[in-house]
Amino acid sequence: MLRKPLVILAIVLLLALGTLTLLVPFLHEAFFLFAFYLMAMEFETGRALVKDGRRRWPFLSRLIERAHGSRWAPRALGEFDDLTNPAK
């Protein structure tokens, strides 16, 4: 009952923190990637938004590909990539 509003709040906070931390290159990428991950994994419209964003801006796909090698990446990043990859 309270899960969806908390996820929406987390997404908004992560996007705000991502824009505030543009001076620290790796930090804002992590915030944006985690916000996109939450959007795609929790909401159908979030999947469509992330997929359209990856189609429009190829740097998002490169960011997700680079995140695969990180030890801080979520375990379900492969599933996230499969759900939002516009080439599939």
Helices and strands as residue ranges (DSSP letters): H 3-20, H 25-42, H 44-56, H 58-67, H 77-84
